Amino acid sequence: MKVQLQPHAQGVILPVRAQPGAKRNGLRGIQAGMLKVCVTQVAEKGKANQAIIDVLCDRLGLQKSQLTLLSGATTPHKRFLVQTCELPQLAQRIEQALAER
């Protein structure tokens, strides 16, 4: 199964399934076409969302300025816009990151 990336005029839309309050930060695979991201931070006042951005930047080699949360600020199902990144390039980065975990 692959992450269901969607092309966007400014980059690529990355669907994320968030799991706040996990034992450790990291990518945990693909669930229902979404990249599963676990963070130790609890879901309060946007702290988990910031931790998810940190994990995505670290594991996928992205800059924080490239990521924008489009939807799902208060739900586990989130959509991020990844700017200045082509869809095939992002798909390859995700594949490599999941292979390394």
C-alpha positions in Angstrom: 0.0 0.0 0.0 1.2 3.5 -0.8 0.4 6.9 0.7 -2.3 8.6 -1.4 -0.4 11.8 -2.3 -2.3 14.3 -4.3 -0.8 16.9 -6.7 -1.5 20.6 -5.7 -0.8 23.8 -7.5 1.9 24.7 -4.9 3.3 21.2 -4.3 1.9 17.9 -2.9 -0.8 17.1 -0.4 0.4 14.6 2.2 -2.3 12.8 4.2 -1.2 11.9 7.7 -2.7 9.7 10.5 -1.5 11.2 13.7 -0.9 9.2 16.9 -0.1 11.7 19.8 1.0 10.4 23.1 3.1 7.5 21.7 6.2 6.0 23.3 8.5 7.6 20.8 8.5 9.8 17.7 8.6 8.4 14.2 6.9 7.1 11.1 5.0 3.9 11.7 3.9 2.9 8.3 0.9 3.4 6.1 -2.7 3.2 7.3 -5.7 3.6 5.0 -3.5 5.5 2.4 -2.2 7.9 5.1 1.3 8.2 6.5 1.1 7.2 10.2 3.1 9.5 12.3 3.6 8.9 16.1 4.7 11.6 18.5 5.3 11.6 22.2 3.7 15.0 22.6 0.0 15.0 23.8 -2.7 16.7 21.7 -3.1 20.0 23.4 -2.8 23.6 22.1 -1.2 22.5 18.8 1.8 20.9 20.4 1.3 17.5 18.8 0.8 19.2 15.4 4.2 20.9 15.8 5.8 17.7 16.9 4.4 16.0 13.7 5.9 18.7 11.6 9.2 18.2 13.3 9.1 14.4 12.7 8.1 14.9 9.0 11.0 17.4 8.5 13.5 15.1 10.2 12.5 11.8 8.5 11.7 13.2 5.1 14.4 15.8 4.8 12.1 18.7 4.5 12.3 22.3 5.8 9.6 23.5 8.2 8.8 26.3 5.8 7.8 23.7 3.2 5.0 22.3 5.4 1.6 23.8 5.9 -1.3 22.1 7.8 -4.3 22.4 5.5 -6.9 20.5 7.6 -7.3 18.3 10.6 -5.8 20.6 13.3 -7.9 18.9 16.0 -8.4 15.5 14.5 -6.1 12.5 13.9 -6.6 12.7 10.1 -4.5 15.6 8.8 -3.6 17.0 5.4 -0.3 18.8 4.9 0.8 20.8 1.9 4.4 20.1 1.1 5.7 23.0 -1.0 8.5 23.0 -3.5 8.5 19.2 -3.7 7.4 17.0 -6.7 5.1 14.1 -6.1 7.5 11.4 -7.2 10.3 12.9 -5.1 8.1 12.9 -2.0 6.9 9.4 -2.6 10.5 8.2 -2.8 11.4 10.0 0.4 8.5 8.4 2.2 9.5 4.9 0.8 13.1 5.4 2.0 12.1 6.7 5.4 9.8 3.7 6.0 12.4 1.3 4.9 14.9 2.8 7.4 12.7 2.5 10.5 
